Amino acid sequence: MSVLLKGVRVALGERSYPILIGSGLLSDPERLAPLLRARTAAVISNDVVGPLYLPVLRESVQALGIRLVEIELPDGEKHKDWTTLNRIFDALLAARCDRRTPLLALGGGVVGDLTGFAAASYLRGVPFVQIPTTLLAQVDSSVGGKTGINHPLGKNMIGAFYQPQGVIADLDTLRSLPRREFCSGLAEVIKYGLIQDPDFFAWLEENMPRLLDRDADALAHAVGRCCEIKAQIVSADEREGGLRAILNLGHTFGHAIEAGLGFGQWLHGEAVSAGMLAAARLSAAMGWLSREEVERTWTLLEAAGLPTASPDLGTARYLELMSLDKKVEDGQIRLILLRGIGQAVVSADYPRSALEGVLEGFRSAA
């Protein structure tokens, strides 16, 4: 029997959709039924998540009398590319999936991004449902409609904004996550406190041990609060014309780390963790963030088992990779900085010397 612990709605007019957060949701056909209105559905997963959760999902979908096409992808960020995307298209075409066929993304952020981009592109658009099985995907990547694949020169450089029909976040799937993957997701959880909610940041400082123990109540609160914040931001700025950019705190630095080391060497949340601390240090260098707030950020990231030092790629290489960021305008690298915990801003108004100073600091910290 499923338990719905929280429901959040992403308000986008006719493209609005629900986020269901609870326990046992995958095994409850009635939770899936409103999102599956066709005779055939296709589930996209990978060779790690599929064996764990596909049998449960298969039973629920088939209980609704729906034929299920199953597509298995290789696991890992390095496979988030054109080749893997085409594997999805090949399978959909071979199974004669039509425009009513919903695609179900069963997995983490890579599976969700690939499935969403495939849904946006296949037959010029088919429905899709996010079923995130990692903490990072449940609190961030499954919500908001950002889909895409990586390019060797940059992360998520090719894609589309395409909203799902709904998000089903079954907290039971977090039990099987390796500790490193779980901690990676905590980086995105901490991000929400830093960008908009100082009370939530303080709650995380008190409750990080409970989260690391995967306490059900603590997880429900954290996932629910993150989804509420993201839903509010996405509803106000669907295509990142302004406010939504604050969700990228630490990501310009982090994406440079991922691309510079080779996709998959560091997990996304690990790179974002180092990136958020770099953003905090740059904010402090500008007099916006106090030394105490930088220390609190460092302490919480460390408590979550996340990196607090960045790899030394060299200042020139960092600047080269950061210049490929999607937020660059007229050659200016726009960064998400902090005027205080819970007060994120988008700015290119920082001294180049201050940015270079932070990047040079990676050499001694690495």
Rosetta blueprint (number, residue, H / E / L):
1 M L
2 S L
3 V E
4 L E
5 L E
6 K E
7 G E
8 V E
9 R E
10 V E
11 A L
12 L L
13 G H
14 E H
15 R H
16 S L
17 Y E
18 P E
19 I E
20 L E
21 I E
22 G E
23 S E
24 G L
25 L L
26 L L
27 S L
28 D L
29 P H
30 E H
31 R H
32 L H
33 A H
34 P H
35 L H
36 L L
37 R L
38 A L
39 R L
40 T E
41 A E
42 A E
43 V E
44 I E
45 S E
46 N E
47 D L
48 V L
49 V H
50 G H
51 P H
52 L H
53 Y H
54 L H
55 P H
56 V H
57 L H
58 R H
59 E H
60 S H
61 V H
62 Q H
63 A H
64 L L
65 G L
66 I L
67 R E
68 L E
69 V E
70 E E
71 I E
72 E E
73 L E
74 P L
75 D L
76 G L
77 E H
78 K H
79 H H
80 K L
81 D L
82 W H
83 T H
84 T H
85 L H
86 N H
87 R H
88 I H
89 F H
90 D H
91 A H
92 L H
93 L H
94 A H
95 A L
96 R L
97 C L
98 D L
99 R L
100 R L
101 T L
102 P L
103 L E
104 L E
105 A E
106 L E
107 G E
108 G L
109 G H
110 V H
111 V H
112 G H
113 D H
114 L H
115 T H
116 G H
117 F H
118 A H
119 A H
120 A H
121 S H
122 Y H
123 L H
124 R H
125 G L
126 V L
127 P L
128 F E
129 V E
130 Q E
131 I E
132 P E
133 T L
134 T L
135 L H
136 L H
137 A H
138 Q H
139 V H
140 D H
141 S H
142 S L
143 V L
144 G L
145 G L
146 K E
147 T E
148 G E
149 I E
150 N E
151 H E
152 P L
153 L L
154 G E
155 K E
156 N E
157 M E
158 I E
159 G E
160 A E
161 F E
162 Y L
163 Q L
164 P L
165 Q L
166 G E
167 V E
168 I E
169 A E
170 D E
171 L H
172 D H
173 T H
174 L H
175 R H
176 S H
177 L L
178 P L
179 R H
180 R H
181 E H
182 F H
183 C H
184 S H
185 G H
186 L H
187 A H
188 E H
189 V H
190 I H
191 K H
192 Y H
193 G H
194 L H
195 I H
196 Q H
197 D L
198 P H
199 D H
200 F H
201 F H
202 A H
203 W H
204 L H
205 E H
206 E H
207 N H
208 M H
209 P H
210 R H
211 L H
212 L H
213 D L
214 R L
215 D L
216 A H
217 D H
218 A H
219 L H
220 A H
221 H H
222 A H
223 V H
224 G H
225 R H
226 C H
227 C H
228 E H
229 I H
230 K H
231 A H
232 Q H
233 I H
234 V H
235 S H
236 A H
237 D L
238 E L
239 R L
240 E L
241 G L
242 G L
243 L H
244 R H
245 A H
246 I H
247 L H
248 N H
249 L L
250 G L
251 H H
252 T H
253 F H
254 G H
255 H H
256 A H
257 I H
258 E H
259 A H
260 G H
261 L H
262 G L
263 F L
264 G L
265 Q L
266 W L
267 L L
268 H H
269 G H
270 E H
271 A H
272 V H
273 S H
274 A H
275 G H
276 M H
277 L H
278 A H
279 A H
280 A H
281 R H
282 L H
283 S H
284 A H
285 A H
286 M L
287 G L
288 W L
289 L L
290 S L
291 R H
292 E H
293 E H
294 V H
295 E H
296 R H
297 T H
298 W H
299 T H
300 L H
301 L H
302 E H
303 A H
304 A L
305 G L
306 L L
307 P L
308 T L
309 A L
310 S L
311 P L
312 D L
313 L L
314 G L
315 T H
316 A H
317 R H
318 Y H
319 L H
320 E H
321 L H
322 M H
323 S L
324 L L
325 D L
326 K L
327 K L
328 V L
329 E E
330 D L
331 G L
332 Q E
333 I L
334 R L
335 L E
336 I E
337 L E
338 L E
339 R L
340 G L
341 I L
342 G L
343 Q L
344 A E
345 V E
346 V E
347 S E
348 A L
349 D L
350 Y L
351 P L
352 R H
353 S H
354 A H
355 L H
356 E H
357 G H
358 V H
359 L H
360 E H
361 G H
362 F H
363 R H
364 S H
365 A H
366 A L
